[in-house]
Amino acid sequence: MQDWQREIHRQADLSSRAEGLTAPRAQAILDARALYPDSTLAQLYDPLLMPSELVQAHQRLDRAVERCYRPEPFASDRERVEFLFRLYEQLAAPLLPAPTPTRRRRRLAS
């Protein structure tokens, strides 16, 4: 098996694991929202009024998503975002075109 094939299999394994970790927790968020059928999303996600069931469901999903990337939890939202942006940069770098060297023009003697 070539390196690229191993990488595809590794990514597929990670995707299966991630789905197994996150799908039930995402459903728990939907279930928590369903407890408040008369509330809008704006009302449900108001930081001062967010129902505790919904907060806890989101926290469980956040921890599950974090485990997809690394075993230890992130210390803060900022650390999580920085980590994810670095990962994105690594993944996107091969997709960006290589910069073309610019040729300097020679000055014509006057």
Backbone as CSV, one residue per row, in Angstrom:
resi,resn,N_x,N_y,N_z,CA_x,CA_y,CA_z,C_x,C_y,C_z
1,MET,0.849,-1.176,0.000,0.000,0.000,0.000,0.899,1.244,0.000
2,GLN,0.551,2.189,-0.845,1.350,3.413,-0.947,0.962,4.402,0.150
3,ASP,1.825,5.403,0.341,1.599,6.386,1.404,0.247,7.075,1.268
4,TRP,-0.117,7.470,0.058,-1.372,8.184,-0.124,-2.561,7.278,0.200
5,GLN,-2.435,5.976,-0.083,-3.512,5.053,0.239,-3.641,4.876,1.758
6,ARG,-2.494,4.809,2.422,-2.518,4.712,3.889,-3.178,5.949,4.497
7,GLU,-2.870,7.111,3.939,-3.449,8.353,4.453,-4.965,8.370,4.256
8,ILE,-5.443,7.903,3.124,-6.890,7.845,2.880,-7.559,6.915,3.885
9,HIS,-6.946,5.763,4.130,-7.508,4.832,5.117,-7.487,5.439,6.516
10,ARG,-6.415,6.137,6.847,-6.313,6.773,8.160,-7.412,7.821,8.323
11,GLN,-7.622,8.631,7.284,-8.661,9.659,7.341,-10.054,9.031,7.451
12,ALA,-10.274,7.932,6.734,-11.572,7.253,6.802,-11.808,6.700,8.207
13,ASP,-10.775,6.137,8.819,-10.900,5.638,10.189,-11.227,6.773,11.143
14,LEU,-10.546,7.916,10.967,-10.808,9.076,11.817,-12.234,9.577,11.625
15,SER,-12.704,9.584,10.378,-14.062,10.048,10.099,-15.094,9.140,10.761
16,SER,-14.882,7.839,10.683,-15.812,6.892,11.315,-15.824,7.088,12.824
17,ARG,-14.639,7.246,13.398,-14.532,7.458,14.840,-15.206,8.764,15.229
18,ALA,-14.949,9.811,14.453,-15.539,11.115,14.752,-17.060,11.047,14.689
19,GLU,-17.576,10.378,13.689,-19.031,10.276,13.567,-19.613,9.509,14.743
20,GLY,-18.936,8.435,15.152,-19.411,7.662,16.293,-19.400,8.463,17.581
21,LEU,-18.427,9.357,17.728,-18.340,10.188,18.929,-19.322,11.349,18.903
22,THR,-19.521,11.933,17.739,-20.277,13.181,17.679,-21.764,13.023,17.374
23,ALA,-22.139,12.031,16.594,-23.546,11.916,16.175,-24.519,11.843,17.353
24,PRO,-24.279,10.997,18.351,-25.245,10.973,19.457,-25.259,12.267,20.270
25,ARG,-24.127,12.937,20.327,-24.067,14.189,21.077,-24.760,15.322,20.312
26,ALA,-24.649,15.295,18.993,-25.382,16.277,18.181,-26.888,16.042,18.322
27,GLN,-27.286,14.794,18.364,-28.700,14.481,18.567,-29.174,14.973,19.929
28,ALA,-28.314,14.885,20.932,-28.675,15.372,22.268,-28.951,16.873,22.253
29,ILE,-28.232,17.602,21.403,-28.487,19.043,21.261,-29.873,19.264,20.668
30,LEU,-30.186,18.507,19.632,-31.513,18.639,19.019,-32.608,18.257,20.013
31,ASP,-32.352,17.220,20.801,-33.332,16.803,21.808,-33.520,17.896,22.871
32,ALA,-32.423,18.523,23.280,-32.516,19.598,24.269,-33.298,20.783,23.700
33,ARG,-33.078,21.097,22.437,-33.837,22.190,21.813,-35.319,21.855,21.754
34,ALA,-35.624,20.585,21.504,-37.020,20.159,21.372,-37.791,20.317,22.677
35,LEU,-37.092,20.402,23.784,-37.759,20.614,25.074,-38.384,22.006,25.160
36,TYR,-37.998,22.888,24.248,-38.466,24.279,24.254,-39.044,24.637,22.887
37,PRO,-40.151,24.013,22.505,-40.687,24.197,21.141,-41.159,25.613,20.830
38,ASP,-41.466,26.382,21.849,-41.959,27.749,21.611,-40.837,28.783,21.584
39,SER,-39.598,28.348,21.793,-38.464,29.275,21.815,-37.778,29.326,20.459
40,THR,-37.355,30.514,20.093,-36.577,30.669,18.859,-35.122,30.305,19.159
41,LEU,-34.326,30.134,18.111,-32.902,29.873,18.314,-32.231,31.042,19.031
42,ALA,-32.661,32.247,18.708,-32.102,33.421,19.376,-32.380,33.366,20.874
43,GLN,-33.563,32.941,21.238,-33.884,32.829,22.655,-33.103,31.685,23.313
44,LEU,-33.025,30.557,22.627,-32.325,29.402,23.192,-30.838,29.664,23.389
45,TYR,-30.248,30.455,22.496,-28.811,30.683,22.550,-28.426,32.027,23.163
46,ASP,-29.363,32.677,23.809,-29.039,33.886,24.568,-28.132,33.459,25.725
47,PRO,-26.924,34.002,25.801,-25.971,33.543,26.826,-26.492,33.643,28.259
48,LEU,-27.395,34.576,28.508,-27.920,34.738,29.863,-29.105,33.825,30.164
49,LEU,-29.758,33.326,29.111,-30.977,32.540,29.303,-30.884,31.114,28.776
50,MET,-29.755,30.720,28.248,-29.615,29.400,27.621,-29.939,28.290,28.621
51,PRO,-30.868,27.400,28.273,-31.237,26.323,29.196,-30.031,25.432,29.529
52,SER,-29.969,24.993,30.776,-28.813,24.205,31.220,-28.672,22.900,30.437
53,GLU,-29.803,22.302,30.035,-29.721,21.065,29.240,-28.991,21.309,27.928
54,LEU,-29.249,22.459,27.327,-28.624,22.806,26.053,-27.143,23.131,26.243
55,VAL,-26.827,23.849,27.298,-25.425,24.160,27.602,-24.638,22.861,27.782
56,GLN,-25.177,21.947,28.586,-24.486,20.684,28.858,-24.347,19.840,27.597
57,ALA,-25.366,19.824,26.769,-25.298,19.045,25.519,-24.201,19.600,24.615
58,HIS,-24.089,20.919,24.535,-23.034,21.529,23.721,-21.654,21.252,24.307
59,GLN,-21.539,21.280,25.606,-20.252,20.987,26.238,-19.809,19.552,25.948
60,ARG,-20.759,18.619,25.998,-20.425,17.219,25.690,-20.004,17.060,24.226
61,LEU,-20.692,17.764,23.325,-20.302,17.709,21.917,-18.922,18.331,21.712
62,ASP,-18.662,19.461,22.362,-17.341,20.102,22.246,-16.237,19.145,22.682
63,ARG,-16.432,18.455,23.805,-15.407,17.515,24.284,-15.220,16.361,23.306
64,ALA,-16.305,15.875,22.720,-16.199,14.779,21.755,-15.437,15.223,20.506
65,VAL,-15.733,16.428,20.025,-15.034,16.947,18.844,-13.554,17.129,19.165
66,GLU,-13.255,17.652,20.337,-11.852,17.825,20.730,-11.113,16.493,20.721
67,ARG,-11.759,15.440,21.201,-11.108,14.122,21.229,-10.825,13.593,19.833
68,CYS,-11.515,14.105,18.842,-11.232,13.702,17.459,-9.880,14.258,17.002
69,TYR,-9.446,15.347,17.613,-8.208,15.998,17.208,-7.031,15.696,18.116
70,ARG,-7.292,15.529,19.406,-6.211,15.228,20.341,-6.814,14.716,21.644
71,PRO,-6.047,13.948,22.389,-6.615,13.316,23.583,-6.906,14.277,24.738
72,GLU,-6.106,15.332,24.882,-6.317,16.250,26.003,-7.224,17.401,25.571
73,PRO,-8.053,17.894,26.488,-8.964,18.987,26.126,-8.209,20.305,25.954
74,PHE,-8.816,21.210,25.236,-8.255,22.547,25.067,-8.511,23.347,26.331
75,ALA,-7.583,24.197,26.671,-7.704,25.004,27.886,-8.691,26.156,27.708
76,SER,-8.891,26.595,26.459,-9.781,27.735,26.217,-10.295,27.681,24.783
77,ASP,-11.302,28.488,24.520,-11.818,28.599,23.146,-10.722,29.122,22.225
78,ARG,-9.940,30.065,22.724,-8.865,30.627,21.908,-7.864,29.538,21.495
79,GLU,-7.484,28.689,22.441,-6.540,27.611,22.127,-7.138,26.673,21.077
80,ARG,-8.433,26.384,21.203,-9.106,25.510,20.241,-9.085,26.134,18.845
81,VAL,-9.431,27.412,18.753,-9.473,28.092,17.459,-8.075,28.158,16.844
82,GLU,-7.066,28.494,17.642,-5.691,28.550,17.130,-5.246,27.192,16.601
83,PHE,-5.558,26.143,17.334,-5.207,24.789,16.903,-5.889,24.463,15.579
84,LEU,-7.178,24.750,15.479,-7.922,24.426,14.261,-7.448,25.245,13.062
85,PHE,-7.082,26.508,13.281,-6.553,27.312,12.173,-5.200,26.778,11.705
86,ARG,-4.343,26.370,12.648,-3.050,25.780,12.248,-3.284,24.504,11.442
87,LEU,-4.224,23.693,11.890,-4.547,22.461,11.165,-5.072,22.795,9.768
88,TYR,-5.947,23.780,9.678,-6.473,24.204,8.383,-5.349,24.667,7.462
89,GLU,-4.427,25.456,7.989,-3.309,25.937,7.178,-2.476,24.779,6.647
90,GLN,-2.245,23.767,7.477,-1.478,22.600,7.029,-2.221,21.849,5.928
91,LEU,-3.531,21.718,6.095,-4.317,20.980,5.106,-4.484,21.760,3.800
92,ALA,-4.593,23.084,3.903,-4.843,23.911,2.722,-3.566,24.255,1.967
93,ALA,-2.421,24.202,2.623,-1.167,24.618,1.989,-0.906,23.912,0.655
94,PRO,-1.093,22.603,0.560,-0.838,21.954,-0.737,-1.804,22.397,-1.838
95,LEU,-2.919,22.970,-1.476,-3.912,23.397,-2.460,-3.608,24.772,-3.046
96,LEU,-2.795,25.532,-2.340,-2.478,26.881,-2.813,-1.430,26.817,-3.911
97,PRO,-1.577,27.627,-4.945,-0.580,27.612,-6.013,0.758,28.150,-5.505
98,ALA,1.805,27.558,-6.020,3.144,28.037,-5.653,3.341,29.423,-6.239
99,PRO,3.967,30.320,-5.505,4.178,31.662,-6.041,5.119,31.610,-7.238
100,THR,4.757,32.357,-8.251,5.621,32.391,-9.436,6.692,33.449,-9.227
101,PRO,7.921,33.103,-9.530,8.986,34.093,-9.334,8.804,35.256,-10.309
102,THR,9.008,36.428,-9.816,8.890,37.612,-10.669,10.256,37.907,-11.270
103,ARG,10.233,38.234,-12.531,11.491,38.562,-13.214,11.703,40.049,-13.133
104,ARG,12.893,40.404,-12.813,13.215,41.839,-12.751,13.548,42.315,-14.153
105,ARG,13.083,43.464,-14.473,13.375,44.049,-15.772,14.731,44.728,-15.712
106,ARG,15.430,44.550,-16.780,16.723,45.251,-16.850,16.466,46.668,-17.334
107,ARG,17.210,47.532,-16.770,17.108,48.933,-17.195,17.883,49.111,-18.483
108,LEU,17.274,49.813,-19.370,17.953,50.123,-20.611,18.880,51.302,-20.400
109,ALA,20.050,51.188,-20.946,21.006,52.303,-20.830,20.482,53.464,-21.661
110,SER,20.563,54.657,-21.113,20.069,55.791,-21.866,21.187,56.508,-22.568
